[in-house]
Amino acid sequence: DYSLCQLEEALWEVYNEAKAINPSIIFQTTPFVISPILGTPQGEAIRKSGLLRFDDPAIFAGFWTASIDTKHLSYEQVSDWQFRLAQVGDSKNLQSPQRFRKLPTETMNEEKVAVTV
């Protein structure tokens, strides 16, 4: 966690310096996770590093989800850090576009029906 805190602090410093130079700049971070693909040099290097807790390609997820439970960070911690680092800067990666925020008028006028699961 200490290294990631240092990374977060450094990113905020870069953000503040960039904004001081050009206040209109849009600064975003996009924290991807490594998804080691079988048979690739990256996949082999990660497996040989001993960082993985499990070596099962069936449990690896996509780039935006915590894909590896490591010996140092759990899935939840990886996910939490992804979200936290994505907030550095102008945080556009966490905001949905305006067109997705409003329902069409016809949907808003329909009768609301509760659905039980």
MODELLER restraints for C-alpha pairs under 7 A, 6 or more apart:
rsr = mdl.restraints
at = mdl.atoms
rsr.add(forms.Gaussian(group=physical.xy_distance, feature=features.Distance(at['CA:8:A'], at['CA:85:A']), mean=6.27, stdev=0.5))
rsr.add(forms.Gaussian(group=physical.xy_distance, feature=features.Distance(at['CA:11:A'], at['CA:88:A']), mean=6.82, stdev=0.5))
rsr.add(forms.Gaussian(group=physical.xy_distance, feature=features.Distance(at['CA:12:A'], at['CA:88:A']), mean=6.15, stdev=0.5))
rsr.add(forms.Gaussian(group=physical.xy_distance, feature=features.Distance(at['CA:12:A'], at['CA:89:A']), mean=6.89, stdev=0.5))
rsr.add(forms.Gaussian(group=physical.xy_distance, feature=features.Distance(at['CA:15:A'], at['CA:27:A']), mean=6.50, stdev=0.5))
rsr.add(forms.Gaussian(group=physical.xy_distance, feature=features.Distance(at['CA:15:A'], at['CA:89:A']), mean=5.87, stdev=0.5))
rsr.add(forms.Gaussian(group=physical.xy_distance, feature=features.Distance(at['CA:19:A'], at['CA:25:A']), mean=6.50, stdev=0.5))
rsr.add(forms.Gaussian(group=physical.xy_distance, feature=features.Distance(at['CA:26:A'], at['CA:90:A']), mean=6.34, stdev=0.5))
rsr.add(forms.Gaussian(group=physical.xy_distance, feature=features.Distance(at['CA:27:A'], at['CA:89:A']), mean=5.25, stdev=0.5))
rsr.add(forms.Gaussian(group=physical.xy_distance, feature=features.Distance(at['CA:27:A'], at['CA:90:A']), mean=5.61, stdev=0.5))
rsr.add(forms.Gaussian(group=physical.xy_distance, feature=features.Distance(at['CA:28:A'], at['CA:88:A']), mean=6.67, stdev=0.5))
rsr.add(forms.Gaussian(group=physical.xy_distance, feature=features.Distance(at['CA:28:A'], at['CA:89:A']), mean=5.18, stdev=0.5))
rsr.add(forms.Gaussian(group=physical.xy_distance, feature=features.Distance(at['CA:28:A'], at['CA:90:A']), mean=5.63, stdev=0.5))
rsr.add(forms.Gaussian(group=physical.xy_distance, feature=features.Distance(at['CA:28:A'], at['CA:91:A']), mean=5.87, stdev=0.5))
rsr.add(forms.Gaussian(group=physical.xy_distance, feature=features.Distance(at['CA:28:A'], at['CA:92:A']), mean=6.58, stdev=0.5))
rsr.add(forms.Gaussian(group=physical.xy_distance, feature=features.Distance(at['CA:29:A'], at['CA:85:A']), mean=6.84, stdev=0.5))
rsr.add(forms.Gaussian(group=physical.xy_distance, feature=features.Distance(at['CA:29:A'], at['CA:86:A']), mean=5.33, stdev=0.5))
rsr.add(forms.Gaussian(group=physical.xy_distance, feature=features.Distance(at['CA:29:A'], at['CA:88:A']), mean=6.25, stdev=0.5))
rsr.add(forms.Gaussian(group=physical.xy_distance, feature=features.Distance(at['CA:29:A'], at['CA:89:A']), mean=6.91, stdev=0.5))
rsr.add(forms.Gaussian(group=physical.xy_distance, feature=features.Distance(at['CA:30:A'], at['CA:86:A']), mean=5.63, stdev=0.5))
rsr.add(forms.Gaussian(group=physical.xy_distance, feature=features.Distance(at['CA:31:A'], at['CA:82:A']), mean=5.46, stdev=0.5))
rsr.add(forms.Gaussian(group=physical.xy_distance, feature=features.Distance(at['CA:31:A'], at['CA:85:A']), mean=6.46, stdev=0.5))
rsr.add(forms.Gaussian(group=physical.xy_distance, feature=features.Distance(at['CA:31:A'], at['CA:86:A']), mean=6.15, stdev=0.5))
rsr.add(forms.Gaussian(group=physical.xy_distance, feature=features.Distance(at['CA:32:A'], at['CA:63:A']), mean=5.39, stdev=0.5))
rsr.add(forms.Gaussian(group=physical.xy_distance, feature=features.Distance(at['CA:32:A'], at['CA:64:A']), mean=5.92, stdev=0.5))
rsr.add(forms.Gaussian(group=physical.xy_distance, feature=features.Distance(at['CA:33:A'], at['CA:63:A']), mean=5.42, stdev=0.5))
rsr.add(forms.Gaussian(group=physical.xy_distance, feature=features.Distance(at['CA:33:A'], at['CA:64:A']), mean=6.75, stdev=0.5))
rsr.add(forms.Gaussian(group=physical.xy_distance, feature=features.Distance(at['CA:33:A'], at['CA:66:A']), mean=6.55, stdev=0.5))
rsr.add(forms.Gaussian(group=physical.xy_distance, feature=features.Distance(at['CA:33:A'], at['CA:67:A']), mean=6.76, stdev=0.5))
rsr.add(forms.Gaussian(group=physical.xy_distance, feature=features.Distance(at['CA:34:A'], at['CA:63:A']), mean=6.97, stdev=0.5))
rsr.add(forms.Gaussian(group=physical.xy_distance, feature=features.Distance(at['CA:35:A'], at['CA:60:A']), mean=6.40, stdev=0.5))
rsr.add(forms.Gaussian(group=physical.xy_distance, feature=features.Distance(at['CA:35:A'], at['CA:61:A']), mean=6.97, stdev=0.5))
rsr.add(forms.Gaussian(group=physical.xy_distance, feature=features.Distance(at['CA:35:A'], at['CA:62:A']), mean=6.83, stdev=0.5))
rsr.add(forms.Gaussian(group=physical.xy_distance, feature=features.Distance(at['CA:35:A'], at['CA:63:A']), mean=6.78, stdev=0.5))
rsr.add(forms.Gaussian(group=physical.xy_distance, feature=features.Distance(at['CA:35:A'], at['CA:67:A']), mean=6.28, stdev=0.5))
rsr.add(forms.Gaussian(group=physical.xy_distance, feature=features.Distance(at['CA:36:A'], at['CA:42:A']), mean=6.29, stdev=0.5))
rsr.add(forms.Gaussian(group=physical.xy_distance, feature=features.Distance(at['CA:36:A'], at['CA:43:A']), mean=4.15, stdev=0.5))
rsr.add(forms.Gaussian(group=physical.xy_distance, feature=features.Distance(at['CA:36:A'], at['CA:46:A']), mean=6.92, stdev=0.5))
rsr.add(forms.Gaussian(group=physical.xy_distance, feature=features.Distance(at['CA:37:A'], at['CA:43:A']), mean=5.13, stdev=0.5))
rsr.add(forms.Gaussian(group=physical.xy_distance, feature=features.Distance(at['CA:51:A'], at['CA:70:A']), mean=5.52, stdev=0.5))
rsr.add(forms.Gaussian(group=physical.xy_distance, feature=features.Distance(at['CA:51:A'], at['CA:71:A']), mean=5.64, stdev=0.5))
rsr.add(forms.Gaussian(group=physical.xy_distance, feature=features.Distance(at['CA:52:A'], at['CA:68:A']), mean=6.92, stdev=0.5))
rsr.add(forms.Gaussian(group=physical.xy_distance, feature=features.Distance(at['CA:52:A'], at['CA:69:A']), mean=6.46, stdev=0.5))
rsr.add(forms.Gaussian(group=physical.xy_distance, feature=features.Distance(at['CA:52:A'], at['CA:70:A']), mean=4.52, stdev=0.5))
rsr.add(forms.Gaussian(group=physical.xy_distance, feature=features.Distance(at['CA:52:A'], at['CA:71:A']), mean=6.04, stdev=0.5))
rsr.add(forms.Gaussian(group=physical.xy_distance, feature=features.Distance(at['CA:53:A'], at['CA:69:A']), mean=5.82, stdev=0.5))
rsr.add(forms.Gaussian(group=physical.xy_distance, feature=features.Distance(at['CA:53:A'], at['CA:70:A']), mean=4.90, stdev=0.5))
rsr.add(forms.Gaussian(group=physical.xy_distance, feature=features.Distance(at['CA:53:A'], at['CA:71:A']), mean=5.32, stdev=0.5))
rsr.add(forms.Gaussian(group=physical.xy_distance, feature=features.Distance(at['CA:54:A'], at['CA:69:A']), mean=6.95, stdev=0.5))
rsr.add(forms.Gaussian(group=physical.xy_distance, feature=features.Distance(at['CA:60:A'], at['CA:67:A']), mean=4.67, stdev=0.5))
rsr.add(forms.Gaussian(group=physical.xy_distance, feature=features.Distance(at['CA:60:A'], at['CA:68:A']), mean=6.18, stdev=0.5))
rsr.add(forms.Gaussian(group=physical.xy_distance, feature=features.Distance(at['CA:61:A'], at['CA:67:A']), mean=4.47, stdev=0.5))
rsr.add(forms.Gaussian(group=physical.xy_distance, feature=features.Distance(at['CA:65:A'], at['CA:79:A']), mean=6.52, stdev=0.5))
rsr.add(forms.Gaussian(group=physical.xy_distance, feature=features.Distance(at['CA:66:A'], at['CA:75:A']), mean=5.37, stdev=0.5))
rsr.add(forms.Gaussian(group=physical.xy_distance, feature=features.Distance(at['CA:66:A'], at['CA:78:A']), mean=5.59, stdev=0.5))
rsr.add(forms.Gaussian(group=physical.xy_distance, feature=features.Distance(at['CA:66:A'], at['CA:79:A']), mean=5.05, stdev=0.5))
rsr.add(forms.Gaussian(group=physical.xy_distance, feature=features.Distance(at['CA:67:A'], at['CA:75:A']), mean=6.93, stdev=0.5))
rsr.add(forms.Gaussian(group=physical.xy_distance, feature=features.Distance(at['CA:68:A'], at['CA:75:A']), mean=6.22, stdev=0.5))
rsr.add(forms.Gaussian(group=physical.xy_distance, feature=features.Distance(at['CA:69:A'], at['CA:75:A']), mean=4.93, stdev=0.5))
rsr.add(forms.Gaussian(group=physical.xy_distance, feature=features.Distance(at['CA:86:A'], at['CA:93:A']), mean=6.69, stdev=0.5))
